[in-house]
Amino acid sequence: MNYREHITIDPRIRSGKPCIRGTRITVTDVFDYLGGGMTIPEVLEDFPDLTADDIQACFAFAADRDRRMNVVPYEAAL
């Protein structure tokens, strides 16, 4: 999935946080709802502007961001 078709970053919207295209819903918002116990169908029901592909794009975005993180080796962190 090309998450760039669903996720935008615009400094004028939500202070530049990654958002679902065409909404003010951030990737973090989606993960907060899911992490708080909501299911994907519940999120989609509460936010009719979102699609299942939008939520999948949040996961793809997070995975890509995680791959790009600088990881400090355990030995160097001691």
N, C-alpha and C positions, 0 to 999 in steps of 0.2 A: 504494500500500500504506500502511495505517495502522500504522506501526511500533509505536505505543503499545499495540497488542494483543499485542505480543511482547516488548517491552523495558520493564523496570521499574527504578525507582531507589528503593531502600529503604536508609536509613542503617544499618539493622541487618544488611544483607547486603553482604558484600565492601566495607565502609566507604562504602557509597553509590554505588559504581560502577554504571553501567548494566549490567544483567544480562538474560539471556534469562529470561522469565517461568517460574517454577517450578524454576529451576536456580540454581546459583552460578557459571555460566559467564558471564563478562563479554563485552561487545562487543569490548573490547581483546583478550581471549583469542582470540576468533574471528579477528580480523585478524592477530594474531601467528601463528596456525597457517597462515592463508592466505599471509601475507607470508613465512613460513618455507619455503614451497614446497608445502604440502599442497594438494590439490585439494578442491573442495567435496565430491565423493563420499567422499574420504578422511576429511574432518572428520566427515561424517555417519556414516561407518562406525565411527570411533573414539568418537563421542559419540552413542549411539543416542537420547538424550533430545532431541536437536536435530532440527529439520526444515529442509527447503530454505527454507520461509517464514521461519524464524527467522534464517537466514543472510541472506536478502534484506532482512529487517527491520534487520539490522546495517548494511547498505549504506544503506538509507533513513535510518536514524538518523544515520549519519555525514554524509550529504549535507545533512540538515537542520541539523546542528550547524555544518557548514562555512558554510552560507548565513548563519547567525546571527553568525559571527565578525566582530569589528571588524577591518577591514583598514586598515592605515596606508598611505596613498599613497606611492609610491616617492620622490617629491620630499621628503616630510616625514621619511622615514627616513634621508636623507643627512645 
